[in-house]
Amino acid sequence: MFRKLILGGVAAAALTANSGCLVNQYSSDPNVRMQQLLYQSEDLRQIGQEWRRFWFNDQPSHLTPERIHGGII
């Protein structure tokens, strides 16, 4: 019985350790941490532009009266 409790505790500790909740992803140095946060916020800011480019939302609409696509005339 005692052996099962120990094995259960070890398994629970291994599962919670792999969940990522206990690990800090940023550096402890304030200068490095600020640089990491700036890079991450810049990446999040550009995600909208990448999403529109992936779904071709940044292209002109073909339903407009002017059929300009931006190619060579």
MARLUM-403903 format. One record per atom (N, C-alpha, C): residue number from 1; residue in three letters; atom name; x, y, z. Coordinates in Angstrom, 2 decimals. Last residue first. Layout:
BEGIN
n / res / atom / c1 / c2 / c3
NUM / Ala / CA / X / Y / Z;
...
//
This chain:
BEGIN
n / res / atom / c1 / c2 / c3
73 / Ile / N / 0.14 / 47.65 / -65.85;
73 / Ile / CA / -0.98 / 48.02 / -66.71;
73 / Ile / C / -0.55 / 47.95 / -68.17;
72 / Ile / N / 1.09 / 45.19 / -63.58;
72 / Ile / CA / 1.54 / 46.11 / -64.61;
72 / Ile / C / 0.38 / 46.38 / -65.58;
71 / Gly / N / -1.06 / 45.07 / -60.62;
71 / Gly / CA / -0.12 / 44.53 / -61.60;
71 / Gly / C / 0.30 / 45.59 / -62.60;
70 / Gly / N / -3.04 / 45.87 / -58.95;
70 / Gly / CA / -1.69 / 46.28 / -58.63;
70 / Gly / C / -0.66 / 45.74 / -59.58;
69 / His / N / -5.60 / 45.47 / -59.59;
69 / His / CA / -5.01 / 44.47 / -58.73;
69 / His / C / -3.58 / 44.85 / -58.34;
68 / Ile / N / -8.51 / 47.10 / -60.26;
68 / Ile / CA / -7.07 / 47.29 / -60.12;
68 / Ile / C / -6.53 / 46.27 / -59.14;
67 / Arg / N / -11.14 / 47.66 / -61.38;
67 / Arg / CA / -10.54 / 46.34 / -61.34;
67 / Arg / C / -9.03 / 46.45 / -61.28;
66 / Glu / N / -13.49 / 49.54 / -59.84;
66 / Glu / CA / -12.16 / 49.64 / -60.44;
66 / Glu / C / -11.49 / 48.29 / -60.28;
65 / Pro / N / -15.74 / 48.58 / -58.46;
65 / Pro / CA / -15.87 / 48.96 / -59.86;
65 / Pro / C / -14.51 / 49.09 / -60.57;
64 / Thr / N / -14.94 / 45.62 / -56.48;
64 / Thr / CA / -15.01 / 47.07 / -56.65;
64 / Thr / C / -15.19 / 47.40 / -58.13;
63 / Leu / N / -14.50 / 42.97 / -56.12;
63 / Leu / CA / -15.89 / 43.37 / -56.31;
63 / Leu / C / -16.04 / 44.87 / -56.48;
62 / His / N / -12.02 / 42.31 / -55.42;
62 / His / CA / -12.32 / 42.19 / -56.84;
62 / His / C / -13.76 / 42.60 / -57.14;
61 / Ser / N / -10.19 / 44.25 / -53.08;
61 / Ser / CA / -11.37 / 43.46 / -53.39;
61 / Ser / C / -11.60 / 43.45 / -54.89;
60 / Pro / N / -6.63 / 43.90 / -52.63;
60 / Pro / CA / -7.82 / 44.69 / -52.96;
60 / Pro / C / -9.00 / 43.77 / -53.33;
59 / Gln / N / -5.28 / 42.02 / -49.84;
59 / Gln / CA / -5.40 / 42.27 / -51.28;
59 / Gln / C / -6.64 / 43.13 / -51.55;
58 / Asp / N / -5.30 / 41.30 / -47.24;
58 / Asp / CA / -4.63 / 42.56 / -47.54;
58 / Asp / C / -4.68 / 42.88 / -49.03;
57 / Asn / N / -6.36 / 38.83 / -46.96;
57 / Asn / CA / -7.26 / 39.95 / -46.68;
57 / Asn / C / -6.61 / 41.29 / -47.00;
56 / Phe / N / -5.10 / 36.36 / -47.28;
56 / Phe / CA / -5.18 / 37.27 / -48.42;
56 / Phe / C / -6.20 / 38.39 / -48.20;
55 / Trp / N / -4.53 / 34.89 / -45.07;
55 / Trp / CA / -5.87 / 34.72 / -45.64;
55 / Trp / C / -6.13 / 35.67 / -46.80;
54 / Phe / N / -1.93 / 35.81 / -44.60;
54 / Phe / CA / -2.16 / 34.39 / -44.84;
54 / Phe / C / -3.51 / 34.17 / -45.51;
53 / Arg / N / -2.33 / 38.51 / -44.08;
53 / Arg / CA / -1.56 / 38.14 / -45.26;
53 / Arg / C / -1.79 / 36.67 / -45.61;
52 / Arg / N / -3.74 / 38.37 / -41.69;
52 / Arg / CA / -4.40 / 38.95 / -42.87;
52 / Arg / C / -3.65 / 38.56 / -44.14;
51 / Trp / N / -1.72 / 37.23 / -40.10;
51 / Trp / CA / -2.98 / 36.53 / -40.29;
51 / Trp / C / -3.71 / 37.04 / -41.53;
50 / Glu / N / 0.25 / 39.21 / -40.11;
50 / Glu / CA / 0.55 / 37.90 / -40.69;
50 / Glu / C / -0.73 / 37.12 / -40.97;
49 / Gln / N / -1.13 / 41.24 / -38.78;
49 / Gln / CA / -0.71 / 41.45 / -40.16;
49 / Gln / C / -0.40 / 40.12 / -40.84;
48 / Gly / N / -1.45 / 40.02 / -36.25;
48 / Gly / CA / -2.61 / 40.42 / -37.05;
48 / Gly / C / -2.27 / 40.62 / -38.50;
47 / Ile / N / 1.18 / 39.71 / -35.32;
47 / Ile / CA / 0.40 / 38.52 / -35.65;
47 / Ile / C / -0.80 / 38.88 / -36.50;
46 / Gln / N / 2.55 / 41.91 / -34.44;
46 / Gln / CA / 2.61 / 41.61 / -35.87;
46 / Gln / C / 1.77 / 40.41 / -36.27;
45 / Arg / N / 2.20 / 41.86 / -31.70;
45 / Arg / CA / 1.65 / 42.99 / -32.45;
45 / Arg / C / 1.59 / 42.66 / -33.94;
44 / Leu / N / 3.60 / 39.62 / -30.92;
44 / Leu / CA / 2.15 / 39.60 / -30.78;
44 / Leu / C / 1.51 / 40.73 / -31.58;
43 / Asp / N / 6.22 / 40.53 / -31.39;
43 / Asp / CA / 5.70 / 39.38 / -32.13;
43 / Asp / C / 4.19 / 39.34 / -32.08;
42 / Glu / N / 6.35 / 42.56 / -29.51;
42 / Glu / CA / 6.46 / 42.91 / -30.93;
42 / Glu / C / 5.94 / 41.76 / -31.80;
41 / Ser / N / 6.20 / 41.09 / -27.17;
41 / Ser / CA / 5.10 / 42.00 / -27.48;
41 / Ser / C / 5.15 / 42.43 / -28.94;
40 / Gln / N / 8.66 / 39.71 / -27.34;
40 / Gln / CA / 7.40 / 38.97 / -27.34;
40 / Gln / C / 6.23 / 39.88 / -27.69;
39 / Tyr / N / 10.54 / 41.78 / -27.21;
39 / Tyr / CA / 10.49 / 40.92 / -28.40;
39 / Tyr / C / 9.15 / 40.19 / -28.48;
38 / Leu / N / 9.95 / 42.78 / -24.66;
38 / Leu / CA / 9.78 / 43.63 / -25.83;
38 / Leu / C / 9.69 / 42.80 / -27.10;
37 / Leu / N / 10.63 / 40.57 / -23.07;
37 / Leu / CA / 9.25 / 41.05 / -23.08;
37 / Leu / C / 8.98 / 41.95 / -24.29;
36 / Gln / N / 13.40 / 40.44 / -23.56;
36 / Gln / CA / 12.54 / 39.32 / -23.91;
36 / Gln / C / 11.08 / 39.75 / -24.01;
35 / Gln / N / 14.20 / 42.90 / -22.45;
35 / Gln / CA / 14.42 / 42.63 / -23.88;
35 / Gln / C / 13.53 / 41.49 / -24.36;
34 / Met / N / 13.55 / 42.45 / -19.78;
34 / Met / CA / 12.87 / 43.52 / -20.52;
34 / Met / C / 13.03 / 43.32 / -22.02;
33 / Arg / N / 15.34 / 40.35 / -19.20;
33 / Arg / CA / 13.90 / 40.11 / -19.12;
33 / Arg / C / 13.13 / 41.18 / -19.89;
32 / Val / N / 17.79 / 41.64 / -19.41;
32 / Val / CA / 17.48 / 40.56 / -20.36;
32 / Val / C / 15.98 / 40.31 / -20.38;
31 / Asn / N / 17.50 / 43.41 / -17.25;
31 / Asn / CA / 17.75 / 43.92 / -18.60;
31 / Asn / C / 17.40 / 42.88 / -19.67;
30 / Pro / N / 17.08 / 41.74 / -14.97;
30 / Pro / CA / 16.05 / 42.69 / -15.42;
30 / Pro / C / 16.26 / 43.20 / -16.84;
29 / Asp / N / 17.60 / 38.29 / -14.88;
29 / Asp / CA / 18.27 / 39.57 / -15.08;
29 / Asp / C / 17.26 / 40.58 / -15.63;
28 / Ser / N / 16.10 / 36.02 / -15.07;
28 / Ser / CA / 16.05 / 36.74 / -13.79;
28 / Ser / C / 16.76 / 38.09 / -13.87;
27 / Ser / N / 14.08 / 35.49 / -18.03;
27 / Ser / CA / 15.36 / 35.53 / -17.32;
27 / Ser / C / 15.20 / 36.28 / -16.00;
26 / Tyr / N / 11.02 / 33.63 / -18.30;
26 / Tyr / CA / 11.83 / 34.83 / -18.48;
26 / Tyr / C / 13.08 / 34.77 / -17.61;
25 / Gln / N / 9.52 / 31.46 / -17.66;
25 / Gln / CA / 10.10 / 31.48 / -19.00;
25 / Gln / C / 10.99 / 32.69 / -19.24;
24 / Asn / N / 9.54 / 29.42 / -14.87;
24 / Asn / CA / 9.48 / 30.81 / -15.32;
24 / Asn / C / 10.18 / 30.89 / -16.67;
23 / Val / N / 7.61 / 26.62 / -14.16;
23 / Val / CA / 8.84 / 27.10 / -14.77;
23 / Val / C / 8.62 / 28.54 / -15.25;
22 / Leu / N / 5.26 / 25.56 / -13.31;
22 / Leu / CA / 6.24 / 25.84 / -12.28;
22 / Leu / C / 7.51 / 26.48 / -12.84;
21 / Cys / N / 3.70 / 24.96 / -15.48;
21 / Cys / CA / 3.22 / 25.97 / -14.54;
21 / Cys / C / 4.30 / 26.40 / -13.56;
20 / Gly / N / 4.33 / 22.88 / -17.14;
20 / Gly / CA / 4.88 / 24.19 / -17.45;
20 / Gly / C / 4.45 / 25.27 / -16.48;
19 / Ser / N / 3.76 / 20.22 / -16.86;
19 / Ser / CA / 2.68 / 21.09 / -17.31;
19 / Ser / C / 3.17 / 22.50 / -17.62;
18 / Asn / N / 5.70 / 18.65 / -15.78;
18 / Asn / CA / 5.67 / 18.76 / -17.23;
18 / Asn / C / 4.60 / 19.72 / -17.74;
17 / Ala / N / 5.09 / 18.68 / -13.09;
17 / Ala / CA / 6.35 / 19.30 / -13.52;
17 / Ala / C / 6.36 / 19.51 / -15.03;
16 / Thr / N / 2.76 / 17.23 / -12.98;
16 / Thr / CA / 2.68 / 18.66 / -12.73;
16 / Thr / C / 3.96 / 19.37 / -13.16;
15 / Leu / N / 3.78 / 14.66 / -13.58;
15 / Leu / CA / 2.78 / 15.27 / -14.45;
15 / Leu / C / 2.68 / 16.77 / -14.23;
14 / Ala / N / 5.56 / 14.20 / -11.47;
14 / Ala / CA / 6.07 / 14.22 / -12.84;
14 / Ala / C / 5.07 / 14.90 / -13.77;
13 / Ala / N / 3.82 / 14.20 / -9.29;
13 / Ala / CA / 4.87 / 15.22 / -9.37;
13 / Ala / C / 5.42 / 15.33 / -10.79;
12 / Ala / N / 2.30 / 11.93 / -9.91;
12 / Ala / CA / 1.65 / 13.25 / -9.84;
12 / Ala / C / 2.68 / 14.36 / -9.95;
11 / Ala / N / 4.30 / 9.95 / -9.72;
11 / Ala / CA / 3.61 / 10.17 / -11.00;
11 / Ala / C / 2.93 / 11.53 / -11.02;
10 / Val / N / 4.97 / 10.18 / -7.01;
10 / Val / CA / 6.00 / 10.42 / -8.03;
10 / Val / C / 5.35 / 10.71 / -9.38;
9 / Gly / N / 2.51 / 9.44 / -5.89;
9 / Gly / CA / 3.08 / 10.77 / -5.64;
9 / Gly / C / 4.13 / 11.14 / -6.66;
8 / Gly / N / 2.32 / 6.79 / -6.79;
8 / Gly / CA / 1.31 / 7.78 / -7.18;
8 / Gly / C / 1.80 / 9.20 / -6.98;
7 / Leu / N / 4.52 / 5.67 / -5.46;
7 / Leu / CA / 4.49 / 5.70 / -6.93;
7 / Leu / C / 3.46 / 6.70 / -7.45;
6 / Ile / N / 3.61 / 6.02 / -2.81;
6 / Ile / CA / 4.86 / 6.66 / -3.26;
6 / Ile / C / 4.89 / 6.75 / -4.78;
5 / Leu / N / 1.32 / 4.44 / -2.85;
5 / Leu / CA / 1.22 / 5.87 / -2.53;
5 / Leu / C / 2.47 / 6.62 / -3.01;
4 / Lys / N / 2.40 / 1.93 / -3.39;
4 / Lys / CA / 1.49 / 2.54 / -4.35;
4 / Lys / C / 1.33 / 4.04 / -4.10;
3 / Arg / N / 3.87 / 1.51 / -1.02;
3 / Arg / CA / 4.57 / 1.58 / -2.30;
3 / Arg / C / 3.70 / 2.25 / -3.37;
2 / Phe / N / 1.89 / 1.22 / 0.86;
2 / Phe / CA / 2.79 / 2.37 / 0.95;
2 / Phe / C / 3.54 / 2.60 / -0.36;
1 / Met / N / 0.82 / -1.19 / 0.00;
1 / Met / CA / 0.00 / 0.00 / 0.00;
1 / Met / C / 0.87 / 1.26 / 0.00;
//
